[in-house]
Amino acid sequence: MSVQTRPFFIVSSGRSGTAMMERLFGAFPQVEMHHEYMVHHVQPAAVKYHMGLIGLGEATHVLRATHGAAVHYSESPLWGDSSNKLSWLIPVLDRMFPDAKFIHLTRDGRKVASSYFHKLGHESYDDRSTAAMQRYYDSRGELPPPPPEKKYWWPLPPRGHVQEPEFLTYNQFQRMSFHWAEINRTIIHHLDAIPPERKHAVRLEDLVARGDVRQQFLNFLGLPWDDRVMGLLNRPHNVSRPEDYPLTREQSEQFHLIAGDVMHMLGYDRRPEYRVAY
């Protein structure tokens, strides 16, 4: 690790502006910014770590070969990765980078689950890939792991998890709702061990709408205000036209049964579901 380069990690559920963060921080010359850096290596390791299939040592080995090497050879004062995959690996990252900063980026879970379902259904929790992952997990090492394609590597409830039996009956939307709740629970739990000066939580909705929140966001990383920030937050970089898919009544009921506690924890239960418009 370079003594001049300090890493920071934006952790979230995904579908929460993580790709936008690469464009935003990439506008600063003092930042080397990435989105889902080395994802085909990191995602399987992250899922295995969360599900108890590998331990701290093996997970550290993967991240030393990816993030550790990248930070070491970076020539920028700040090196960042915005990735939902890292959300499962916070203890590993903290062990490797004791001065790293963490940003917990959240978005209303109703919009996240809907976005996954309507826009990334081909690569997240589809029936066939989830069944393959479940067979691998249940085999306890007797079957080879699935290939490192995104569609396979989404966490199942670890053994003993309160939702483990119910998960087997979930449809794709319910699995995506579980993902949003589980990943945010995990982030909150692991960030509890991080000192206050090295962590920052922000809602995407507030980041877009409030100037004081944007300023605090940049202040946390010691970055100056740049007038381009507002423009970069106005529209997702990979969307040409606004698309909004409010939950159906059935989806809303399913979502709140699975993720209602986390909605309350993050303060979203007091907010009506908003419409996407930009």
C-alpha positions as CSV (number, residue, x, y, z in Angstrom):
1,M,0.0,0.0,0.0
2,S,1.3,3.4,-1.0
3,V,1.9,5.7,2.0
4,Q,0.5,8.6,-0.2
5,T,-2.7,6.9,-1.2
6,R,-5.7,6.5,1.1
7,P,-8.5,4.2,0.1
8,F,-12.2,4.8,0.6
9,F,-15.1,2.4,-0.1
10,I,-18.7,3.2,-1.0
11,V,-20.8,0.3,0.2
12,S,-24.5,-0.2,-0.6
13,S,-27.1,-2.6,-1.9
14,G,-26.5,-1.6,-5.5
15,R,-29.0,0.2,-7.7
16,S,-28.4,3.1,-5.3
17,G,-26.2,5.4,-7.3
18,T,-23.0,3.4,-7.0
19,A,-22.2,3.7,-10.7
20,M,-22.9,7.4,-10.5
21,M,-20.3,7.6,-7.8
22,E,-17.6,6.5,-10.2
23,R,-18.4,9.4,-12.5
24,L,-18.7,11.9,-9.7
25,F,-15.4,11.2,-8.0
26,G,-13.7,10.6,-11.3
27,A,-14.2,14.3,-11.9
28,F,-11.6,15.1,-9.2
29,P,-8.0,14.9,-10.3
30,Q,-6.9,13.7,-6.9
31,V,-9.1,10.6,-6.9
32,E,-8.6,7.3,-8.7
33,M,-12.2,6.0,-8.8
34,H,-13.7,2.6,-9.7
35,H,-17.0,0.9,-9.8
36,E,-17.1,-2.8,-8.8
37,Y,-13.4,-3.1,-9.2
38,M,-12.3,-6.6,-10.3
39,V,-15.9,-7.8,-9.9
40,H,-15.4,-11.4,-11.2
41,H,-12.8,-12.0,-8.5
42,V,-14.4,-10.0,-5.7
43,Q,-18.1,-11.0,-6.0
44,P,-17.6,-14.8,-5.5
45,A,-15.3,-14.2,-2.6
46,A,-17.8,-11.8,-1.0
47,V,-20.7,-14.2,-1.3
48,K,-18.6,-17.1,0.0
49,Y,-17.4,-15.0,3.0
50,H,-20.9,-13.9,3.9
51,M,-22.2,-17.4,3.7
52,G,-19.4,-18.9,5.7
53,L,-17.8,-20.8,2.9
54,I,-14.5,-19.1,3.3
55,G,-12.9,-17.4,6.2
56,L,-11.1,-14.1,6.8
57,G,-7.8,-15.4,5.6
58,E,-9.0,-16.5,2.1
59,A,-11.1,-13.4,1.6
60,T,-8.0,-11.3,2.5
61,H,-6.0,-13.2,0.0
62,V,-8.4,-12.2,-2.8
63,L,-8.6,-8.6,-1.8
64,R,-4.8,-8.3,-1.4
65,A,-4.4,-9.4,-5.0
66,T,-7.0,-6.9,-6.2
67,H,-7.6,-3.9,-4.1
68,G,-4.4,-4.2,-2.1
69,A,-2.3,-4.2,-5.3
70,A,-4.3,-1.4,-6.9
71,V,-4.0,0.9,-3.9
72,H,-0.3,0.1,-3.6
73,Y,0.4,1.1,-7.2
74,S,-1.9,4.1,-7.4
75,E,-0.4,7.5,-7.9
76,S,-3.4,9.4,-6.6
77,P,-4.0,10.7,-3.0
78,L,-7.3,8.9,-2.9
79,W,-8.3,5.5,-4.3
80,G,-12.0,4.6,-4.2
81,D,-14.3,1.7,-5.2
82,S,-18.1,2.0,-5.2
83,S,-19.4,-1.5,-5.1
84,N,-22.2,-3.5,-3.5
85,K,-19.9,-6.5,-3.5
86,L,-17.6,-4.9,-0.9
87,S,-20.6,-4.5,1.4
88,W,-20.0,-8.1,2.6
89,L,-16.3,-7.6,3.1
90,I,-16.0,-4.6,5.4
91,P,-14.2,-6.5,8.2
92,V,-11.6,-7.7,5.6
93,L,-11.2,-4.2,4.2
94,D,-10.8,-2.7,7.7
95,R,-8.1,-5.3,8.5
96,M,-6.2,-4.5,5.3
97,F,-6.6,-0.8,5.4
98,P,-6.8,0.5,9.0
99,D,-7.1,4.1,7.8
100,A,-9.7,3.5,5.1
101,K,-12.9,5.5,5.0
102,F,-16.4,3.9,4.4
103,I,-19.5,5.5,3.0
104,H,-22.8,3.8,3.5
105,L,-24.9,4.9,0.5
106,T,-28.6,4.0,0.8
107,R,-31.7,4.3,-1.3
108,D,-35.3,3.5,-0.6
109,G,-35.6,-0.3,-0.7
110,R,-38.8,-0.2,-2.7
111,K,-37.0,1.5,-5.6
112,V,-34.0,-0.7,-5.3
113,A,-35.9,-4.0,-5.4
114,S,-38.1,-2.6,-8.3
115,S,-35.0,-1.5,-10.2
116,Y,-33.3,-4.9,-9.8
117,F,-36.5,-6.7,-10.9
118,H,-37.2,-4.6,-13.9
119,K,-33.7,-3.8,-15.1
120,L,-31.3,-6.5,-13.9
121,G,-33.6,-9.5,-13.7
122,H,-31.3,-11.4,-16.1
123,E,-28.3,-11.2,-13.8
124,S,-29.7,-11.2,-10.3
125,Y,-31.5,-13.9,-8.4
126,D,-33.1,-15.5,-11.5
127,D,-34.6,-19.0,-10.8
128,R,-32.0,-21.1,-12.6
129,S,-28.9,-19.3,-11.2
130,T,-30.3,-19.2,-7.7
131,A,-31.1,-22.9,-7.8
132,A,-27.6,-23.7,-9.0
133,M,-26.1,-21.6,-6.1
134,Q,-28.4,-23.4,-3.6
135,R,-27.3,-26.8,-4.8
136,Y,-23.6,-25.8,-4.5
137,Y,-24.2,-24.4,-1.0
138,D,-26.1,-27.5,0.1
139,S,-23.4,-29.8,-1.3
140,R,-21.0,-28.6,1.4
141,G,-18.0,-28.7,-1.0
142,E,-18.9,-31.8,-3.0
143,L,-20.0,-29.8,-6.1
144,P,-17.7,-27.3,-7.9
145,P,-18.7,-23.7,-7.4
146,P,-20.6,-21.9,-10.2
147,P,-18.6,-19.9,-12.7
148,P,-17.7,-16.3,-11.7
149,E,-20.6,-14.8,-13.6
150,K,-22.6,-12.1,-11.8
151,K,-25.9,-14.0,-12.2
152,Y,-24.8,-16.8,-9.9
153,W,-23.2,-15.0,-7.1
154,W,-25.9,-13.4,-4.9
155,P,-26.0,-14.4,-1.3
156,L,-28.4,-16.9,0.1
157,P,-29.3,-16.8,3.8
158,P,-26.4,-18.3,5.8
159,R,-27.2,-21.5,7.7
160,G,-29.2,-20.6,10.8
161,H,-30.5,-17.4,9.4
162,V,-34.1,-16.7,10.5
163,Q,-35.2,-16.4,6.8
164,E,-33.4,-19.5,5.6
165,P,-36.5,-21.8,5.4
166,E,-38.7,-19.1,3.8
167,F,-36.1,-18.1,1.2
168,L,-36.6,-21.4,-0.6
169,T,-40.2,-20.4,-1.3
170,Y,-39.3,-16.8,-2.5
171,N,-39.9,-15.7,-6.1
172,Q,-37.3,-13.5,-7.8
173,F,-38.7,-10.2,-6.5
174,Q,-38.8,-11.5,-3.0
175,R,-35.2,-12.6,-3.3
176,M,-34.2,-9.1,-4.4
177,S,-36.1,-7.7,-1.4
178,F,-34.2,-10.0,0.9
179,H,-30.9,-8.8,-0.7
180,W,-31.6,-5.2,0.0
181,A,-32.5,-5.9,3.6
182,E,-29.7,-8.4,4.3
183,I,-26.9,-6.3,2.7
184,N,-28.0,-3.1,4.7
185,R,-28.2,-5.1,7.9
186,T,-24.7,-6.4,7.3
187,I,-23.3,-3.0,6.5
188,I,-24.8,-1.5,9.6
189,H,-23.5,-4.3,11.8
190,H,-20.0,-4.2,10.5
191,L,-19.7,-0.4,10.4
192,D,-20.6,-0.4,14.1
193,A,-17.0,-1.5,14.7
194,I,-15.5,1.4,12.6
195,P,-14.6,4.6,14.4
196,P,-17.0,7.6,13.7
197,E,-14.3,9.6,11.9
198,R,-13.9,6.9,9.3
199,K,-17.5,6.3,8.3
200,H,-20.3,8.3,6.8
201,A,-23.9,7.4,6.0
202,V,-25.9,9.2,3.3
203,R,-29.2,8.7,1.5
204,L,-29.1,9.0,-2.3
205,E,-32.4,10.9,-2.2
206,D,-30.8,13.5,0.2
207,L,-27.6,13.7,-1.8
208,V,-29.5,14.6,-4.9
209,A,-31.9,17.1,-3.2
210,R,-29.9,18.9,-0.5
211,G,-26.8,21.1,-0.9
212,D,-25.7,20.7,2.7
213,V,-25.7,16.9,2.4
214,R,-23.6,17.1,-0.8
215,Q,-21.1,19.4,1.0
216,Q,-20.9,17.1,4.0
217,F,-20.3,14.2,1.6
218,L,-17.3,15.9,0.0
219,N,-16.0,17.2,3.4
220,F,-15.9,13.7,4.7
221,L,-13.2,12.8,2.1
222,G,-11.5,16.2,2.3
223,L,-12.5,17.2,-1.3
224,P,-13.4,20.7,-2.4
225,W,-16.7,21.7,-3.8
226,D,-16.9,21.4,-7.6
227,D,-19.8,22.9,-9.5
228,R,-20.0,19.8,-11.7
229,V,-21.2,17.7,-8.7
230,M,-24.8,18.9,-9.0
231,G,-24.9,18.1,-12.7
232,L,-23.4,14.7,-12.2
233,L,-26.0,13.8,-9.6
234,N,-29.0,14.9,-11.7
235,R,-29.2,11.9,-14.0
236,P,-27.8,8.3,-13.7
237,H,-25.0,7.9,-16.2
238,N,-26.4,4.7,-17.7
239,V,-30.1,5.9,-18.3
240,S,-31.2,7.7,-21.4
241,R,-34.8,8.3,-20.3
242,P,-36.5,8.1,-16.9
243,E,-38.2,4.8,-16.1
244,D,-40.3,4.3,-13.0
245,Y,-41.9,1.1,-11.8
246,P,-43.9,1.6,-8.6
247,L,-44.5,-1.6,-6.7
248,T,-47.7,-3.5,-7.2
249,R,-49.9,-4.1,-4.2
250,E,-48.7,-7.7,-4.0
251,Q,-45.0,-6.6,-4.3
252,S,-45.5,-4.0,-1.7
253,E,-46.9,-6.5,0.8
254,Q,-44.1,-9.0,0.0
255,F,-41.4,-6.3,0.3
256,H,-42.6,-5.1,3.7
257,L,-42.8,-8.6,5.1
258,I,-39.2,-9.2,4.2
259,A,-37.6,-5.8,4.6
260,G,-39.9,-3.7,6.8
261,D,-37.5,-3.7,9.8
262,V,-34.6,-2.3,7.7
263,M,-36.9,0.3,6.2
264,H,-37.7,1.4,9.7
265,M,-34.0,1.3,10.7
266,L,-33.0,3.6,7.8
267,G,-36.0,5.9,8.2
268,Y,-37.6,5.1,4.9
269,D,-40.8,3.7,6.4
270,R,-41.9,7.3,7.1
271,R,-41.5,8.3,3.5
272,P,-44.0,7.6,0.7
273,E,-42.7,5.8,-2.3
274,Y,-41.5,8.5,-4.7
275,R,-41.6,8.5,-8.4
276,V,-38.4,8.7,-10.5
277,A,-38.2,12.0,-12.5
278,Y,-35.2,13.7,-13.9
